[in-house]
Amino acid sequence: MLVYRRSGPSAPSFDVELELEPSGRLSSPLLEGFGVELRELYEEGG
């Protein structure tokens, strides 16, 4: 699964490409402790 994010708050677009497993976790380098389990984004009826 490819996920795109900004490298920083002033980046003009989503400029970082990450390849993550569907069971992976996406975290923020700017917000310490913030993250989301990717499976939660794709569960049916979630």
mmCIF entry with sequence, helices, sheets and N, C-alpha, C, O atoms, coordinates in Angstrom:
data_MODEL
# 
_entry.id   MODEL 
# 
_entity.id                         1 
_entity.type                       polymer 
_entity.pdbx_number_of_molecules   1 
# 
_entity_poly.entity_id                      1 
_entity_poly.type                           'polypeptide(L)' 
_entity_poly.nstd_linkage                   no 
_entity_poly.nstd_monomer                   no 
_entity_poly.pdbx_seq_one_letter_code       MLVYRRSGPSAPSFDVELELEPSGRLSSPLLEGFGVELRELYEEGG 
_entity_poly.pdbx_seq_one_letter_code_can   MLVYRRSGPSAPSFDVELELEPSGRLSSPLLEGFGVELRELYEEGG 
_entity_poly.pdbx_strand_id                 A 
# 
loop_
_entity_poly_seq.entity_id 
_entity_poly_seq.num 
_entity_poly_seq.mon_id 
_entity_poly_seq.hetero 
1 1  MET n 
1 2  LEU n 
1 3  VAL n 
1 4  TYR n 
1 5  ARG n 
1 6  ARG n 
1 7  SER n 
1 8  GLY n 
1 9  PRO n 
1 10 SER n 
1 11 ALA n 
1 12 PRO n 
1 13 SER n 
1 14 PHE n 
1 15 ASP n 
1 16 VAL n 
1 17 GLU n 
1 18 LEU n 
1 19 GLU n 
1 20 LEU n 
1 21 GLU n 
1 22 PRO n 
1 23 SER n 
1 24 GLY n 
1 25 ARG n 
1 26 LEU n 
1 27 SER n 
1 28 SER n 
1 29 PRO n 
1 30 LEU n 
1 31 LEU n 
1 32 GLU n 
1 33 GLY n 
1 34 PHE n 
1 35 GLY n 
1 36 VAL n 
1 37 GLU n 
1 38 LEU n 
1 39 ARG n 
1 40 GLU n 
1 41 LEU n 
1 42 TYR n 
1 43 GLU n 
1 44 GLU n 
1 45 GLY n 
1 46 GLY n 
# 
_struct_asym.id          A 
_struct_asym.entity_id   1 
# 
_struct_conf.conf_type_id            HELX_P 
_struct_conf.id                      HELX_P1 
_struct_conf.pdbx_PDB_helix_id       AA1 
_struct_conf.beg_label_comp_id       LEU 
_struct_conf.beg_label_asym_id       A 
_struct_conf.beg_label_seq_id        38 
_struct_conf.pdbx_beg_PDB_ins_code   ? 
_struct_conf.end_label_comp_id       TYR 
_struct_conf.end_label_asym_id       A 
_struct_conf.end_label_seq_id        42 
_struct_conf.pdbx_end_PDB_ins_code   ? 
_struct_conf.beg_auth_comp_id        LEU 
_struct_conf.beg_auth_asym_id        A 
_struct_conf.beg_auth_seq_id         38 
_struct_conf.end_auth_comp_id        TYR 
_struct_conf.end_auth_asym_id        A 
_struct_conf.end_auth_seq_id         42 
_struct_conf.pdbx_PDB_helix_class    1 
_struct_conf.details                 ? 
_struct_conf.pdbx_PDB_helix_length   5 
# 
_struct_conf_type.id          HELX_P 
_struct_conf_type.criteria    ? 
_struct_conf_type.reference   ? 
# 
loop_
_struct_sheet.id 
_struct_sheet.type 
_struct_sheet.number_strands 
_struct_sheet.details 
AA1 ? 2 ? 
AA2 ? 2 ? 
# 
loop_
_struct_sheet_order.sheet_id 
_struct_sheet_order.range_id_1 
_struct_sheet_order.range_id_2 
_struct_sheet_order.offset 
_struct_sheet_order.sense 
AA1 1 2 ? anti-parallel 
AA2 1 2 ? anti-parallel 
# 
loop_
_struct_sheet_range.sheet_id 
_struct_sheet_range.id 
_struct_sheet_range.beg_label_comp_id 
_struct_sheet_range.beg_label_asym_id 
_struct_sheet_range.beg_label_seq_id 
_struct_sheet_range.pdbx_beg_PDB_ins_code 
_struct_sheet_range.end_label_comp_id 
_struct_sheet_range.end_label_asym_id 
_struct_sheet_range.end_label_seq_id 
_struct_sheet_range.pdbx_end_PDB_ins_code 
_struct_sheet_range.beg_auth_comp_id 
_struct_sheet_range.beg_auth_asym_id 
_struct_sheet_range.beg_auth_seq_id 
_struct_sheet_range.end_auth_comp_id 
_struct_sheet_range.end_auth_asym_id 
_struct_sheet_range.end_auth_seq_id 
AA1 1 LEU A 2  ? ARG A 5  ? LEU A 2  ARG A 5  
AA1 2 VAL A 16 ? GLU A 19 ? VAL A 16 GLU A 19 
AA2 1 ARG A 25 ? SER A 27 ? ARG A 25 SER A 27 
AA2 2 GLY A 35 ? GLU A 37 ? GLY A 35 GLU A 37 
# 
loop_
_atom_site.group_PDB 
_atom_site.id 
_atom_site.type_symbol 
_atom_site.label_atom_id 
_atom_site.label_alt_id 
_atom_site.label_comp_id 
_atom_site.label_asym_id 
_atom_site.label_entity_id 
_atom_site.label_seq_id 
_atom_site.pdbx_PDB_ins_code 
_atom_site.Cartn_x 
_atom_site.Cartn_y 
_atom_site.Cartn_z 
_atom_site.occupancy 
_atom_site.B_iso_or_equiv 
_atom_site.pdbx_formal_charge 
_atom_site.auth_seq_id 
_atom_site.auth_comp_id 
_atom_site.auth_asym_id 
_atom_site.auth_atom_id 
_atom_site.pdbx_PDB_model_num 
ATOM 1   N N  . MET A 1 1  ? 0.842   -1.157 0.000  1.00 0.00 ? 1  MET A N  1 
ATOM 2   C CA . MET A 1 1  ? 0.000   0.000  0.000  1.00 0.00 ? 1  MET A CA 1 
ATOM 3   C C  . MET A 1 1  ? 0.895   1.228  0.000  1.00 0.00 ? 1  MET A C  1 
ATOM 4   O O  . MET A 1 1  ? 1.803   1.335  0.824  1.00 0.00 ? 1  MET A O  1 
ATOM 5   N N  . LEU A 1 2  ? 0.648   2.150  -0.910 1.00 0.00 ? 2  LEU A N  1 
ATOM 6   C CA . LEU A 1 2  ? 1.405   3.392  -0.949 1.00 0.00 ? 2  LEU A CA 1 
ATOM 7   C C  . LEU A 1 2  ? 0.645   4.475  -0.203 1.00 0.00 ? 2  LEU A C  1 
ATOM 8   O O  . LEU A 1 2  ? -0.561  4.645  -0.382 1.00 0.00 ? 2  LEU A O  1 
ATOM 9   N N  . VAL A 1 3  ? 1.365   5.198  0.630  1.00 0.00 ? 3  VAL A N  1 
ATOM 10  C CA . VAL A 1 3  ? 0.799   6.298  1.398  1.00 0.00 ? 3  VAL A CA 1 
ATOM 11  C C  . VAL A 1 3  ? 1.661   7.513  1.111  1.00 0.00 ? 3  VAL A C  1 
ATOM 12  O O  . VAL A 1 3  ? 2.888   7.421  1.078  1.00 0.00 ? 3  VAL A O  1 
ATOM 13  N N  . TYR A 1 4  ? 1.023   8.637  0.908  1.00 0.00 ? 4  TYR A N  1 
ATOM 14  C CA . TYR A 1 4  ? 1.749   9.876  0.637  1.00 0.00 ? 4  TYR A CA 1 
ATOM 15  C C  . TYR A 1 4  ? 1.507   10.850 1.782  1.00 0.00 ? 4  TYR A C  1 
ATOM 16  O O  . TYR A 1 4  ? 0.400   10.938 2.313  1.00 0.00 ? 4  TYR A O  1 
ATOM 17  N N  . ARG A 1 5  ? 2.562   11.586 2.157  1.00 0.00 ? 5  ARG A N  1 
ATOM 18  C CA . ARG A 1 5  ? 2.412   12.607 3.191  1.00 0.00 ? 5  ARG A CA 1 
ATOM 19  C C  . ARG A 1 5  ? 3.368   13.757 2.895  1.00 0.00 ? 5  ARG A C  1 
ATOM 20  O O  . ARG A 1 5  ? 4.275   13.640 2.071  1.00 0.00 ? 5  ARG A O  1 
ATOM 21  N N  . ARG A 1 6  ? 3.148   14.840 3.570  1.00 0.00 ? 6  ARG A N  1 
ATOM 22  C CA . ARG A 1 6  ? 4.017   16.001 3.428  1.00 0.00 ? 6  ARG A CA 1 
ATOM 23  C C  . ARG A 1 6  ? 5.240   15.811 4.314  1.00 0.00 ? 6  ARG A C  1 
ATOM 24  O O  . ARG A 1 6  ? 5.150   15.233 5.397  1.00 0.00 ? 6  ARG A O  1 
ATOM 25  N N  . SER A 1 7  ? 6.376   16.299 3.848  1.00 0.00 ? 7  SER A N  1 
ATOM 26  C CA . SER A 1 7  ? 7.603   16.186 4.633  1.00 0.00 ? 7  SER A CA 1 
ATOM 27  C C  . SER A 1 7  ? 7.642   17.202 5.767  1.00 0.00 ? 7  SER A C  1 
ATOM 28  O O  . SER A 1 7  ? 8.394   17.038 6.728  1.00 0.00 ? 7  SER A O  1 
ATOM 29  N N  . GLY A 1 8  ? 6.847   18.232 5.655  1.00 0.00 ? 8  GLY A N  1 
ATOM 30  C CA . GLY A 1 8  ? 6.794   19.261 6.688  1.00 0.00 ? 8  GLY A CA 1 
ATOM 31  C C  . GLY A 1 8  ? 5.619   20.180 6.461  1.00 0.00 ? 8  GLY A C  1 
ATOM 32  O O  . GLY A 1 8  ? 4.993   20.125 5.403  1.00 0.00 ? 8  GLY A O  1 
ATOM 33  N N  . PRO A 1 9  ? 5.300   21.027 7.427  1.00 0.00 ? 9  PRO A N  1 
ATOM 34  C CA . PRO A 1 9  ? 4.119   21.885 7.297  1.00 0.00 ? 9  PRO A CA 1 
ATOM 35  C C  . PRO A 1 9  ? 4.209   22.890 6.163  1.00 0.00 ? 9  PRO A C  1 
ATOM 36  O O  . PRO A 1 9  ? 3.178   23.361 5.681  1.00 0.00 ? 9  PRO A O  1 
ATOM 37  N N  . SER A 1 10 ? 5.413   23.232 5.726  1.00 0.00 ? 10 SER A N  1 
ATOM 38  C CA . SER A 1 10 ? 5.541   24.206 4.637  1.00 0.00 ? 10 SER A CA 1 
ATOM 39  C C  . SER A 1 10 ? 5.706   23.553 3.271  1.00 0.00 ? 10 SER A C  1 
ATOM 40  O O  . SER A 1 10 ? 5.846   24.250 2.266  1.00 0.00 ? 10 SER A O  1 
ATOM 41  N N  . ALA A 1 11 ? 5.692   22.220 3.222  1.00 0.00 ? 11 ALA A N  1 
ATOM 42  C CA . ALA A 1 11 ? 5.818   21.535 1.929  1.00 0.00 ? 11 ALA A CA 1 
ATOM 43  C C  . ALA A 1 11 ? 4.585   21.860 1.073  1.00 0.00 ? 11 ALA A C  1 
ATOM 44  O O  . ALA A 1 11 ? 3.458   21.804 1.566  1.00 0.00 ? 11 ALA A O  1 
ATOM 45  N N  . PRO A 1 12 ? 4.793   22.193 -0.189 1.00 0.00 ? 12 PRO A N  1 
ATOM 46  C CA . PRO A 1 12 ? 3.668   22.610 -1.031 1.00 0.00 ? 12 PRO A CA 1 
ATOM 47  C C  . PRO A 1 12 ? 2.729   21.477 -1.436 1.00 0.00 ? 12 PRO A C  1 
ATOM 48  O O  . PRO A 1 12 ? 1.601   21.724 -1.861 1.00 0.00 ? 12 PRO A O  1 
ATOM 49  N N  . SER A 1 13 ? 3.194   20.238 -1.305 1.00 0.00 ? 13 SER A N  1 
ATOM 50  C CA . SER A 1 13 ? 2.351   19.105 -1.696 1.00 0.00 ? 13 SER A CA 1 
ATOM 51  C C  . SER A 1 13 ? 2.788   17.870 -0.924 1.00 0.00 ? 13 SER A C  1 
ATOM 52  O O  . SER A 1 13 ? 3.734   17.917 -0.137 1.00 0.00 ? 13 SER A O  1 
ATOM 53  N N  . PHE A 1 14 ? 2.099   16.778 -1.155 1.00 0.00 ? 14 PHE A N  1 
ATOM 54  C CA . PHE A 1 14 ? 2.470   15.506 -0.542 1.00 0.00 ? 14 PHE A CA 1 
ATOM 55  C C  . PHE A 1 14 ? 3.708   15.007 -1.288 1.00 0.00 ? 14 PHE A C  1 
ATOM 56  O O  . PHE A 1 14 ? 3.621   14.594 -2.444 1.00 0.00 ? 14 PHE A O  1 
ATOM 57  N N  . ASP A 1 15 ? 4.841   15.047 -0.626 1.00 0.00 ? 15 ASP A N  1 
ATOM 58  C CA . ASP A 1 15 ? 6.100   14.796 -1.310 1.00 0.00 ? 15 ASP A CA 1 
ATOM 59  C C  . ASP A 1 15 ? 6.886   13.602 -0.758 1.00 0.00 ? 15 ASP A C  1 
ATOM 60  O O  . ASP A 1 15 ? 8.018   13.361 -1.179 1.00 0.00 ? 15 ASP A O  1 
ATOM 61  N N  . VAL A 1 16 ? 6.307   12.870 0.159  1.00 0.00 ? 16 VAL A N  1 
ATOM 62  C CA . VAL A 1 16 ? 6.966   11.680 0.696  1.00 0.00 ? 16 VAL A CA 1 
ATOM 63  C C  . VAL A 1 16 ? 6.086   10.476 0.371  1.00 0.00 ? 16 VAL A C  1 
ATOM 64  O O  . VAL A 1 16 ? 4.894   10.462 0.674  1.00 0.00 ? 16 VAL A O  1 
ATOM 65  N N  . GLU A 1 17 ? 6.683   9.487  -0.240 1.00 0.00 ? 17 GLU A N  1 
ATOM 66  C CA . GLU A 1 17 ? 5.964   8.261  -0.580 1.00 0.00 ? 17 GLU A CA 1 
ATOM 67  C C  . GLU A 1 17 ? 6.474   7.146  0.331  1.00 0.00 ? 17 GLU A C  1 
ATOM 68  O O  . GLU A 1 17 ? 7.674   6.878  0.392  1.00 0.00 ? 17 GLU A O  1 
ATOM 69  N N  . LEU A 1 18 ? 5.557   6.509  1.027  1.00 0.00 ? 18 LEU A N  1 
ATOM 70  C CA . LEU A 1 18 ? 5.897   5.409  1.919  1.00 0.00 ? 18 LEU A CA 1 
ATOM 71  C C  . LEU A 1 18 ? 5.183   4.155  1.452  1.00 0.00 ? 18 LEU A C  1 
ATOM 72  O O  . LEU A 1 18 ? 4.011   4.215  1.080  1.00 0.00 ? 18 LEU A O  1 
ATOM 73  N N  . GLU A 1 19 ? 5.859   3.039  1.464  1.00 0.00 ? 19 GLU A N  1 
ATOM 74  C CA . GLU A 1 19 ? 5.205   1.768  1.165  1.00 0.00 ? 19 GLU A CA 1 
ATOM 75  C C  . GLU A 1 19 ? 5.014   1.042  2.484  1.00 0.00 ? 19 GLU A C  1 
ATOM 76  O O  . GLU A 1 19 ? 5.982   0.669  3.147  1.00 0.00 ? 19 GLU A O  1 
ATOM 77  N N  . LEU A 1 20 ? 3.749   0.845  2.861  1.00 0.00 ? 20 LEU A N  1 
ATOM 78  C CA . LEU A 1 20 ? 3.414   0.250  4.144  1.00 0.00 ? 20 LEU A CA 1 
ATOM 79  C C  . LEU A 1 20 ? 2.530   -0.971 3.952  1.00 0.00 ? 20 LEU A C  1 
ATOM 80  O O  . LEU A 1 20 ? 1.772   -1.066 2.987  1.00 0.00 ? 20 LEU A O  1 
ATOM 81  N N  . GLU A 1 21 ? 2.639   -1.879 4.868  1.00 0.00 ? 21 GLU A N  1 
ATOM 82  C CA . GLU A 1 21 ? 1.755   -3.043 4.883  1.00 0.00 ? 21 GLU A CA 1 
ATOM 83  C C  . GLU A 1 21 ? 0.377   -2.593 5.365  1.00 0.00 ? 21 GLU A C  1 
ATOM 84  O O  . GLU A 1 21 ? 0.281   -1.640 6.139  1.00 0.00 ? 21 GLU A O  1 
ATOM 85  N N  . PRO A 1 22 ? -0.694  -3.260 4.921  1.00 0.00 ? 22 PRO A N  1 
ATOM 86  C CA . PRO A 1 22 ? -2.040  -2.899 5.383  1.00 0.00 ? 22 PRO A CA 1 
ATOM 87  C C  . PRO A 1 22 ? -2.194  -2.991 6.901  1.00 0.00 ? 22 PRO A C  1 
ATOM 88  O O  . PRO A 1 22 ? -3.073  -2.348 7.475  1.00 0.00 ? 22 PRO A O  1 
ATOM 89  N N  . SER A 1 23 ? -1.356  -3.775 7.543  1.00 0.00 ? 23 SER A N  1 
ATOM 90  C CA . SER A 1 23 ? -1.425  -3.895 8.998  1.00 0.00 ? 23 SER A CA 1 
ATOM 91  C C  . SER A 1 23 ? -0.487  -2.908 9.686  1.00 0.00 ? 23 SER A C  1 
ATOM 92  O O  . SER A 1 23 ? -0.306  -2.974 10.901 1.00 0.00 ? 23 SER A O  1 
ATOM 93  N N  . GLY A 1 24 ? 0.115   -1.990 8.919  1.00 0.00 ? 24 GLY A N  1 
ATOM 94  C CA . GLY A 1 24 ? 1.088   -1.047 9.459  1.00 0.00 ? 24 GLY A CA 1 
ATOM 95  C C  . GLY A 1 24 ? 0.451   0.125  10.174 1.00 0.00 ? 24 GLY A C  1 
ATOM 96  O O  . GLY A 1 24 ? -0.772  0.247  10.255 1.00 0.00 ? 24 GLY A O  1 
ATOM 97  N N  . ARG A 1 25 ? 1.306   0.974  10.685 1.00 0.00 ? 25 ARG A N  1 
ATOM 98  C CA . ARG A 1 25 ? 0.876   2.172  11.411 1.00 0.00 ? 25 ARG A CA 1 
ATOM 99  C C  . ARG A 1 25 ? 1.537   3.382  10.769 1.00 0.00 ? 25 ARG A C  1 
ATOM 100 O O  . ARG A 1 25 ? 2.740   3.382  10.509 1.00 0.00 ? 25 ARG A O  1 
ATOM 101 N N  . LEU A 1 26 ? 0.743   4.404  10.519 1.00 0.00 ? 26 LEU A N  1 
ATOM 102 C CA . LEU A 1 26 ? 1.240   5.650  9.965  1.00 0.00 ? 26 LEU A CA 1 
ATOM 103 C C  . LEU A 1 26 ? 1.343   6.646  11.110 1.00 0.00 ? 26 LEU A C  1 
ATOM 104 O O  . LEU A 1 26 ? 0.361   6.908  11.804 1.00 0.00 ? 26 LEU A O  1 
ATOM 105 N N  . SER A 1 27 ? 2.530   7.197  11.306 1.00 0.00 ? 27 SER A N  1 
ATOM 106 C CA . SER A 1 27 ? 2.723   8.152  12.393 1.00 0.00 ? 27 SER A CA 1 
ATOM 107 C C  . SER A 1 27 ? 3.193   9.484  11.818 1.00 0.00 ? 27 SER A C  1 
ATOM 108 O O  . SER A 1 27 ? 3.599   9.575  10.659 1.00 0.00 ? 27 SER A O  1 
ATOM 109 N N  . SER A 1 28 ? 3.128   10.494 12.644 1.00 0.00 ? 28 SER A N  1 
ATOM 110 C CA . SER A 1 28 ? 3.512   11.839 12.222 1.00 0.00 ? 28 SER A CA 1 
ATOM 111 C C  . SER A 1 28 ? 4.860   12.204 12.827 1.00 0.00 ? 28 SER A C  1 
ATOM 112 O O  . SER A 1 28 ? 5.064   12.039 14.029 1.00 0.00 ? 28 SER A O  1 
ATOM 113 N N  . PRO A 1 29 ? 5.787   12.701 12.000 1.00 0.00 ? 29 PRO A N  1 
ATOM 114 C CA . PRO A 1 29 ? 7.057   13.162 12.559 1.00 0.00 ? 29 PRO A CA 1 
ATOM 115 C C  . PRO A 1 29 ? 6.903   14.490 13.308 1.00 0.00 ? 29 PRO A C  1 
ATOM 116 O O  . PRO A 1 29 ? 7.793   14.884 14.062 1.00 0.00 ? 29 PRO A O  1 
ATOM 117 N N  . LEU A 1 30 ? 5.784   15.172 13.102 1.00 0.00 ? 30 LEU A N  1 
ATOM 118 C CA . LEU A 1 30 ? 5.558   16.475 13.732 1.00 0.00 ? 30 LEU A CA 1 
ATOM 119 C C  . LEU A 1 30 ? 4.723   16.404 15.001 1.00 0.00 ? 30 LEU A C  1 
ATOM 120 O O  . LEU A 1 30 ? 4.871   17.241 15.892 1.00 0.00 ? 30 LEU A O  1 
ATOM 121 N N  . LEU A 1 31 ? 3.843   15.404 15.089 1.00 0.00 ? 31 LEU A N  1 
ATOM 122 C CA . LEU A 1 31 ? 2.949   15.271 16.239 1.00 0.00 ? 31 LEU A CA 1 
ATOM 123 C C  . LEU A 1 31 ? 3.359   14.036 17.035 1.00 0.00 ? 31 LEU A C  1 
ATOM 124 O O  . LEU A 1 31 ? 2.929   12.923 16.734 1.00 0.00 ? 31 LEU A O  1 
ATOM 125 N N  . GLU A 1 32 ? 4.178   14.238 18.033 1.00 0.00 ? 32 GLU A N  1 
ATOM 126 C CA . GLU A 1 32 ? 4.683   13.121 18.823 1.00 0.00 ? 32 GLU A CA 1 
ATOM 127 C C  . GLU A 1 32 ? 3.530   12.315 19.415 1.00 0.00 ? 32 GLU A C  1 
ATOM 128 O O  . GLU A 1 32 ? 2.624   12.866 20.040 1.00 0.00 ? 32 GLU A O  1 
ATOM 129 N N  . GLY A 1 33 ? 3.581   11.010 19.208 1.00 0.00 ? 33 GLY A N  1 
ATOM 130 C CA . GLY A 1 33 ? 2.564   10.117 19.749 1.00 0.00 ? 33 GLY A CA 1 
ATOM 131 C C  . GLY A 1 33 ? 1.345   9.940  18.868 1.00 0.00 ? 33 GLY A C  1 
ATOM 132 O O  . GLY A 1 33 ? 0.511   9.079  19.146 1.00 0.00 ? 33 GLY A O  1 
ATOM 133 N N  . PHE A 1 34 ? 1.217   10.740 17.800 1.00 0.00 ? 34 PHE A N  1 
ATOM 134 C CA . PHE A 1 34 ? 0.063   10.606 16.914 1.00 0.00 ? 34 PHE A CA 1 
ATOM 135 C C  . PHE A 1 34 ? 0.336   9.523  15.885 1.00 0.00 ? 34 PHE A C  1 
ATOM 136 O O  . PHE A 1 34 ? 1.423   9.442  15.315 1.00 0.00 ? 34 PHE A O  1 
ATOM 137 N N  . GLY A 1 35 ? -0.665  8.701  15.663 1.00 0.00 ? 35 GLY A N  1 
ATOM 138 C CA . GLY A 1 35 ? -0.555  7.674  14.639 1.00 0.00 ? 35 GLY A CA 1 
ATOM 139 C C  . GLY A 1 35 ? -1.910  7.053  14.386 1.00 0.00 ? 35 GLY A C  1 
ATOM 140 O O  . GLY A 1 35 ? -2.840  7.205  15.177 1.00 0.00 ? 35 GLY A O  1 
ATOM 141 N N  . VAL A 1 36 ? -2.007  6.359  13.284 1.00 0.00 ? 36 VAL A N  1 
ATOM 142 C CA . VAL A 1 36 ? -3.251  5.680  12.947 1.00 0.00 ? 36 VAL A CA 1 
ATOM 143 C C  . VAL A 1 36 ? -2.904  4.313  12.366 1.00 0.00 ? 36 VAL A C  1 
ATOM 144 O O  . VAL A 1 36 ? -1.987  4.173  11.557 1.00 0.00 ? 36 VAL A O  1 
ATOM 145 N N  . GLU A 1 37 ? -3.654  3.322  12.798 1.00 0.00 ? 37 GLU A N  1 
ATOM 146 C CA . GLU A 1 37 ? -3.504  1.973  12.261 1.00 0.00 ? 37 GLU A CA 1 
ATOM 147 C C  . GLU A 1 37 ? -4.171  1.954  10.894 1.00 0.00 ? 37 GLU A C  1 
ATOM 148 O O  . GLU A 1 37 ? -5.350  2.288  10.779 1.00 0.00 ? 37 GLU A O  1 
ATOM 149 N N  . LEU A 1 38 ? -3.441  1.570  9.861  1.00 0.00 ? 38 LEU A N  1 
ATOM 150 C CA . LEU A 1 38 ? -3.994  1.610  8.508  1.00 0.00 ? 38 LEU A CA 1 
ATOM 151 C C  . LEU A 1 38 ? -5.209  0.714  8.346  1.00 0.00 ? 38 LEU A C  1 
ATOM 152 O O  . LEU A 1 38 ? -6.119  1.056  7.591  1.00 0.00 ? 38 LEU A O  1 
ATOM 153 N N  . ARG A 1 39 ? -5.251  -0.405 9.021  1.00 0.00 ? 39 ARG A N  1 
ATOM 154 C CA . ARG A 1 39 ? -6.406  -1.288 8.882  1.00 0.00 ? 39 ARG A CA 1 
ATOM 155 C C  . ARG A 1 39 ? -7.703  -0.599 9.321  1.00 0.00 ? 39 ARG A C  1 
ATOM 156 O O  . ARG A 1 39 ? -8.776  -0.925 8.816  1.00 0.00 ? 39 ARG A O  1 
ATOM 157 N N  . GLU A 1 40 ? -7.608  0.360  10.267 1.00 0.00 ? 40 GLU A N  1 
ATOM 158 C CA . GLU A 1 40 ? -8.786  1.089  10.719 1.00 0.00 ? 40 GLU A CA 1 
ATOM 159 C C  . GLU A 1 40 ? -9.366  1.964  9.599  1.00 0.00 ? 40 GLU A C  1 
ATOM 160 O O  . GLU A 1 40 ? -10.568 2.230  9.576  1.00 0.00 ? 40 GLU A O  1 
ATOM 161 N N  . LEU A 1 41 ? -8.521  2.402  8.684  1.00 0.00 ? 41 LEU A N  1 
ATOM 162 C CA . LEU A 1 41 ? -8.997  3.252  7.593  1.00 0.00 ? 41 LEU A CA 1 
ATOM 163 C C  . LEU A 1 41 ? -9.738  2.447  6.532  1.00 0.00 ? 41 LEU A C  1 
ATOM 164 O O  . LEU A 1 41 ? -10.543 3.000  5.783  1.00 0.00 ? 41 LEU A O  1 
ATOM 165 N N  . TYR A 1 42 ? -9.475  1.158  6.464  1.00 0.00 ? 42 TYR A N  1 
ATOM 166 C CA . TYR A 1 42 ? -10.010 0.343  5.375  1.00 0.00 ? 42 TYR A CA 1 
ATOM 167 C C  . TYR A 1 42 ? -10.994 -0.725 5.829  1.00 0.00 ? 42 TYR A C  1 
ATOM 168 O O  . TYR A 1 42 ? -11.428 -1.539 5.013  1.00 0.00 ? 42 TYR A O  1 
ATOM 169 N N  . GLU A 1 43 ? -11.355 -0.745 7.102  1.00 0.00 ? 43 GLU A N  1 
ATOM 170 C CA . GLU A 1 43 ? -12.336 -1.734 7.559  1.00 0.00 ? 43 GLU A CA 1 
ATOM 171 C C  . GLU A 1 43 ? -13.708 -1.375 6.997  1.00 0.00 ? 43 GLU A C  1 
ATOM 172 O O  . GLU A 1 43 ? -14.080 -0.204 6.919  1.00 0.00 ? 43 GLU A O  1 
ATOM 173 N N  . GLU A 1 44 ? -14.438 -2.393 6.615  1.00 0.00 ? 44 GLU A N  1 
ATOM 174 C CA . GLU A 1 44 ? -15.800 -2.180 6.117  1.00 0.00 ? 44 GLU A CA 1 
ATOM 175 C C  . GLU A 1 44 ? -16.672 -1.719 7.253  1.00 0.00 ? 44 GLU A C  1 
ATOM 176 O O  . GLU A 1 44 ? -16.610 -2.257 8.359  1.00 0.00 ? 44 GLU A O  1 
ATOM 177 N N  . GLY A 1 45 ? -17.492 -0.717 6.978  1.00 0.00 ? 45 GLY A N  1 
ATOM 178 C CA . GLY A 1 45 ? -18.432 -0.211 7.978  1.00 0.00 ? 45 GLY A CA 1 
ATOM 179 C C  . GLY A 1 45 ? -17.776 0.530  9.102  1.00 0.00 ? 45 GLY A C  1 
ATOM 180 O O  . GLY A 1 45 ? -18.428 0.817  10.106 1.00 0.00 ? 45 GLY A O  1 
ATOM 181 N N  . GLY A 1 46 ? -16.471 0.863  8.972  1.00 0.00 ? 46 GLY A N  1 
ATOM 182 C CA . GLY A 1 46 ? -15.723 1.512  10.050 1.00 0.00 ? 46 GLY A CA 1 
ATOM 183 C C  . GLY A 1 46 ? -15.851 2.948  10.134 1.00 0.00 ? 46 GLY A C  1 
ATOM 184 O O  . GLY A 1 46 ? -15.254 3.571  11.013 1.00 0.00 ? 46 GLY A O  1 
# 
